[in-house]
């Protein structure tokens, strides 16, 4: 039985008890890892393919060690200019051993997603104030409502109110003219 699984952005064909070098994983040595993004499972003549991944399929592995790959020399040169740069690179790798391939019945790993919390409405406190101060507050609310609109919507409103020169106005100018 073999599987094609996506691990750390790369696809690998794996079988049970195979050692694989993958890009560095954020897991400690000796810990178990499960990969849910199984693209293909082959068991003899039976081949299961799904797009994008097979539901319930899972590949279990154990992290053996973290290491660095062979050194790669990066040499840049521009002829007749005296420009030469020599750099080396060693890729950070993780060695894993495939322990199990489950075709179905495996539970998906729970993904932790942080959602933006909706803003809570602040309680309105009404204070008895002169009417002269109440009007600017309404103007600010109208300005905030207008700022959420697009420029095209603001231009339509200006056209309806018969404001001249609205086609060359910017968003802030349109909001001032409409409020």
LOLOGU-192686 format. One record per residue (C-alpha): x, y negated, z negated; residue in three letters. Coordinates in Angstrom, 1 decimal. Each point is the difference from the previous one (the first is absolute). Layout:
<bakols>
X,Y,Z,code
X,Y,Z,ALA;
...
</bakols>
This chain:
<bakols>
X,Y,Z,code
0.0,0.0,0.0,UNK;
1.3,-3.4,0.9,UNK;
-1.3,-3.6,-0.2,UNK;
0.8,-3.4,1.5,UNK;
-0.1,-2.5,-2.8,UNK;
0.7,-3.7,-0.2,UNK;
2.5,-0.8,-2.8,UNK;
1.3,-3.5,-0.6,UNK;
-1.0,-1.2,3.5,UNK;
1.5,2.9,1.9,UNK;
-1.6,3.3,1.3,UNK;
1.7,3.3,-0.9,UNK;
-0.8,3.6,0.9,UNK;
0.3,1.9,-3.2,UNK;
-0.3,3.6,-1.2,UNK;
0.0,1.5,-3.5,UNK;
3.4,0.0,-1.8,UNK;
1.5,-2.5,2.5,UNK;
2.3,-2.7,-1.1,UNK;
-0.6,-3.4,1.6,UNK;
1.8,-3.3,-0.2,UNK;
-2.4,-3.0,0.0,UNK;
0.2,-3.7,-0.6,UNK;
0.4,-0.8,-3.7,UNK;
-3.1,0.8,-2.0,UNK;
-0.9,-1.8,-3.3,UNK;
-0.1,3.2,-1.9,UNK;
2.4,1.3,-2.6,UNK;
2.1,3.1,0.6,UNK;
-1.7,3.3,-0.9,UNK;
-3.5,-1.5,0.3,UNK;
-2.8,1.4,2.2,UNK;
-1.3,-2.0,3.0,UNK;
-3.1,0.6,2.1,UNK;
-0.4,-1.3,3.5,UNK;
-3.6,-0.4,1.2,UNK;
0.6,-1.3,3.5,UNK;
0.2,3.4,1.8,UNK;
-0.4,-0.4,3.7,UNK;
0.1,3.7,1.2,UNK;
0.0,3.4,-1.6,UNK;
1.0,3.1,1.9,UNK;
-0.7,3.5,-1.3,UNK;
0.9,2.6,2.6,UNK;
-2.4,-0.6,2.9,UNK;
-2.2,-2.3,-1.9,UNK;
1.0,-3.7,0.4,UNK;
-2.0,-2.7,-1.8,UNK;
0.4,-3.6,1.2,UNK;
-1.9,-3.0,-1.2,UNK;
0.2,-3.7,0.6,UNK;
1.4,-1.7,-2.0,UNK;
0.4,2.7,-2.7,UNK;
-1.5,3.3,-1.0,UNK;
-2.5,-0.5,-2.9,UNK;
0.9,2.1,-3.1,UNK;
3.4,1.1,1.4,UNK;
3.1,-0.6,-2.2,UNK;
3.7,0.7,0.0,UNK;
1.6,0.5,-3.4,UNK;
3.7,-0.7,-0.5,UNK;
2.6,-0.4,-2.8,UNK;
2.6,-2.8,0.0,UNK;
3.5,1.6,-0.3,UNK;
2.3,-3.0,0.1,UNK;
0.5,-3.5,1.3,UNK;
3.1,-0.6,2.1,UNK;
1.4,-2.1,2.8,UNK;
0.3,1.1,3.6,UNK;
3.1,-0.1,2.2,UNK;
1.6,-3.3,0.8,UNK;
-1.0,-1.6,3.3,UNK;
2.4,-2.6,1.5,UNK;
-1.7,-3.0,1.5,UNK;
2.4,-1.9,2.3,UNK;
-0.9,-3.1,1.8,UNK;
2.2,-1.7,2.6,UNK;
-0.2,-2.7,2.6,UNK;
2.7,0.3,2.5,UNK;
2.4,-2.8,0.8,UNK;
-1.4,-2.0,-3.0,UNK;
2.0,1.4,-2.9,UNK;
-3.2,1.0,-1.7,UNK;
0.1,3.4,-1.9,UNK;
-2.1,1.2,-2.9,UNK;
0.4,3.4,-1.6,UNK;
-2.6,1.1,-2.6,UNK;
-0.8,3.3,-1.6,UNK;
-3.3,1.4,-1.1,UNK;
-1.0,3.0,-2.2,UNK;
-3.7,0.8,-0.1,UNK;
-1.5,0.9,-3.4,UNK;
-1.5,3.4,0.2,UNK;
-2.0,2.5,-2.2,UNK;
0.4,3.7,0.3,UNK;
-3.2,1.9,-0.5,UNK;
-1.0,3.6,0.1,UNK;
-3.4,1.0,1.4,UNK;
-1.8,2.2,-2.6,UNK;
-3.5,0.4,1.4,UNK;
-2.2,-0.7,3.0,UNK;
-3.7,-0.1,-0.8,UNK;
-2.3,0.0,3.0,UNK;
-3.2,-1.0,-1.9,UNK;
-1.4,-0.5,-3.4,UNK;
2.8,-2.4,-1.2,UNK;
-1.1,-3.1,-1.8,UNK;
1.1,-3.3,1.5,UNK;
2.3,-2.1,-2.2,UNK;
-1.8,-2.9,-1.4,UNK;
1.2,-3.2,1.6,UNK;
0.2,-3.0,-2.3,UNK;
-1.2,-3.1,1.7,UNK;
-0.2,-3.4,-1.6,UNK;
-3.0,-2.0,1.1,UNK;
-0.3,-3.7,-0.5,UNK;
-2.4,-0.6,-2.9,UNK;
-2.9,-2.3,0.9,UNK;
0.2,-3.4,-1.6,UNK;
-2.4,-0.3,-2.9,UNK;
-2.5,-2.9,0.2,UNK;
0.8,-2.5,-2.7,UNK;
-3.0,-0.9,-2.1,UNK;
-1.5,-3.4,1.0,UNK;
0.0,-2.5,-2.8,UNK;
-2.3,-2.9,0.5,UNK;
0.7,-3.2,-1.8,UNK;
-2.3,-2.9,0.0,UNK;
1.8,-2.6,2.1,UNK;
-0.9,-3.1,1.9,UNK;
-1.3,0.6,3.5,UNK;
2.9,-1.9,1.6,UNK;
2.4,2.8,-1.1,UNK;
-2.3,2.8,1.3,UNK;
0.3,-1.0,3.7,UNK;
3.8,0.5,0.4,UNK;
-0.4,3.5,-1.4,UNK;
-2.5,0.8,2.7,UNK;
2.3,-1.5,2.6,UNK;
2.9,2.3,-1.2,UNK;
-2.3,3.0,0.2,UNK;
-1.0,-1.0,3.6,UNK;
3.7,-0.5,0.8,UNK;
0.8,3.5,-1.3,UNK;
-2.9,1.5,2.0,UNK;
1.2,-1.8,3.2,UNK;
3.6,1.2,-0.5,UNK;
-1.1,3.6,0.2,UNK;
-1.4,-0.6,3.5,UNK;
2.0,0.2,3.2,UNK;
1.0,-2.9,2.1,UNK;
-2.5,1.0,2.7,UNK;
-2.9,0.1,-2.5,UNK;
1.0,-3.4,-1.3,UNK;
0.1,-1.4,3.5,UNK;
-3.5,1.3,0.6,UNK;
-1.3,-1.7,-3.2,UNK;
1.7,-3.2,1.1,UNK;
-1.6,0.2,3.4,UNK;
-3.4,0.5,-1.7,UNK;
0.5,-3.0,-2.2,UNK;
1.1,-2.0,3.2,UNK;
3.5,-0.9,-1.4,UNK;
2.1,-1.4,2.8,UNK;
3.6,1.2,0.7,UNK;
-0.5,3.4,-1.8,UNK;
1.8,1.9,2.8,UNK;
3.4,-1.4,-0.9,UNK;
-0.4,0.1,-3.8,UNK;
1.8,2.5,-2.2,UNK;
-1.7,2.1,-2.6,UNK;
0.7,-2.4,-2.9,UNK;
-1.3,-3.0,2.1,UNK;
-3.1,1.9,0.9,UNK;
-0.7,0.8,-3.7,UNK;
0.4,-3.6,-0.9,UNK;
-2.3,-1.2,2.8,UNK;
-2.7,2.6,-0.9,UNK;
0.0,-0.6,-3.8,UNK;
</bakols>
